[in-house]
Amino acid sequence: MKYKFSSSPHLRGNDTTKRIMLDVCLALLPACIAGCLLFGWKALILLAICVATSFASEIIYKLCSKVSLKKALAEFDFTSIVTGLLVGMNLYADSPWYVAVLTCVFAIVVVKMLFGGTGKNVVNPAIAGRIFAFISFGAALGGTFNSNMGFDDVYHVQGPTSVGATVHHVTATPLQYLFGATSELSNWDLLFGTGVNGTIGEVCKLALIIGGLYLVLRNVINWRWPVIYTASMVVLTVCLNKFNFDLAIPSILSGGFVLGAIFMATDYVTTPATKAGNYVYFVFLGLLTALLRHLTQSESVSFAILLGNLIVPLIDSFVINKPFGKVTAKEGK
Amino acid sequence: MKSFRGGTHIPDNKQQTANIPIEIMPVVPDYYVSLAQHIGKPAEPIVEVGQLVKEGELIAKASGFVSANIHSPVCGTIVDIGPYKNATGATTTCIHIKPTGEGTLGYYEPLNDPTAEQIVARIAEAGIVGMGGAGFPTAVKLQPKDKVDTLVINGVECEPYLNCDNRLMLEKPVELLKGIRLIAKALGVSRIYVGIEANKPQAIQTLLAQDGTAPKATEGSTDIVVVPLKTKYPQGAEKTLIYATTKRKVPAGGLPSAVGVVVCNVATAYAVYQAVTLGKPLYERVMTVSGNGIKKPQNLLVRMGTPLKDIVTFCAGLDNCDKLLMGGPMMGKTLVDLSYNLTKTDSGFLALHEDEYVSVLPTACIHCGRCVDVCPMHLEPLYIDFYIQVNDTATAVKYGALDCFECGTCAFVCPARRPLVQSVRLTKQRHREGK
């Protein structure tokens, strides 16, 4: 009889990358469903295109790198589905189909696979995809390049600084609050996404928060990180706006912040490995988001996260855990 | 409840043998007593082939300071002294003894009210080593260079499946406490903690009930504090146990005595009691035989040198077993077959079914940081793994590889099933080789 020979430990936990990514997919579903209810069939079709394209691009990329189809399918770990869903959620419901396809191909092939695939990407593929889409297809998405403000990521800001911007989305946008305009939207509207303009997945904050709670309960993400991100963002926003505390809630519930804070900023691959590093990272993200929003007068969550992603290797090489019982030079004296 | 930072909860699977009383393993036809049952130099045999030996007679002498005596487990004849290969892949010199039936016992003189020096000398004579797994000679441990003020007794038993320490605490509490007080006397300390994981409430209750009754009144000032500890792996590792019970941090690369602590396992304390009070040298121990691959899981009192195949036969044989482990499932070694002879440090033998462990195919690290969160030594296993894979030993060492005691918690929680502990071992080896 032959017995298996291996190195300890012989027990392993139940969590696998695949299971975690499936959990993320499940957590994204409420927001996807809410997006479909708010924007109709075209939202559902767009999400489906994104998921299918992402899945296909990963498999095709692997086939091109001479990985057998069987192995490529065996290696499938739901990360491409997560990216596909997130890209779809970051597009407007009336975006053309080819924007969705190109964005997903960019996110998967350029941002993820060219850097080495799952776990090796430097920036979050969906964030890079969102920025790619809005830089490359601004016109197709509603002419969002604005001479007053430079690049406007998601919203037309109809506040005082942006009068005359090409208006494609006529609904009042919540970010106006931050930039001094008055709006008829209440905080409840912002929470449920009713009457709010935005991308498919970001409008219904309640659904996103429900998904986030699921991830926290499943131990996929640590509740601290979105909370710290939010807190530092709110603090700086309130300070920058002459201590106008009325802005606190709208600043959280506007734009892509909740989606970014719960699902994009917490992506394992692009966050530091240590607890201490994560404190640094999420405080930095919060401050950067508030600052960029203030300076550009537009939605800047995705840019903040992209820049944050880029400094993660730096954080990881400077914030290293002190081993248990390691005596620092000072204590040794 | 007291504990440490890091670690994780691991299904303990102790129910198979938790309530099974210790059974005495009958004498088998052959004993192969290894001369290397401890850390340090192997003992030197002092018997010749053909010689008759008594049960408990000294058959191999400690060779050097860090070494330990070996005693005959039975009355019998020495058949052979030579190298035997065992199923972990190691070859050790063993003394092959054939039992000759009942005979006189070759014990030492029992000691009444011994001095500290007498206790240490007896522990050295009796060949007592750390029975929790490390096998460090106890007599050496009890003569620390630093000043020691606290004795911590390890009754944690955080390895899944194992119950040998648990059963010992339940069945021999009085003897155990006497043994603990003897160790405390040898060290000259009055502060004693017994750390027990909270998943053994019966053991905690038993020791609490015994504590403060018989042994205490006679021996005066020593006071034993039973400390229930949070059920969390690796609670029973030396440094985490010291931190949980005393809040002292053993310096990296240092010994517990650097913070004034000596740690002994409960099985060691029981052996000390037997050696001092009864004069009985260490030649048998309690071990747990468990796992779904064994037909009759139980806790056994086994003599050193007992061949594993006889232990398996006594436990009704193997049943659909895929993996054999000596020790617990987290830090134990796999055996390729049953050619293994029991030593002083073997607390358990497990025969596992395919569905009890996860056969592992690693995928790419997703940088989730769970290994960092659970590491009891606060290291960063993912970077050790990453850098040693690209042959950068120096950076792998920078992330703490040398401080790792290979508890395996990181690999347990890793969703990508990375071979983190193997990477640490590789780093240590490369570092030793100076690469």
Interface residues (C-beta under 8 A of the other chain):
Chain A: M1 K2 Y3 K4 F5 S6 S7 S8 P9 H10 L11 R12 G13 D15 T16 T17 R19 I20 E75 D77 G116 G117 T118 G119 K120 Y268 V269 T270 T271 P272 A273 T274 K275 N278 D316 I320 N321 K322 P323 F324 G325 K326 V327
Chain B: T8 I10 P11 P160 K239 Y243 K249 V250 P251 A252 G254 L318 C321 D322 K323 L324 L325 P329 M330 M331 G332 K333 T334 L335 V336 D337 L352 Y357 V358 S359 V360 T363 A364 C365 I366 H367 C368 G369 V372 D373 C375 P376 M377 H378 L379 E380 L382 Y383 K398 Y399 G400 D403 E406 C407 G408 T409 A411 F412 V413 C414 P415 A416 R417 P419 V421 Q422 R425
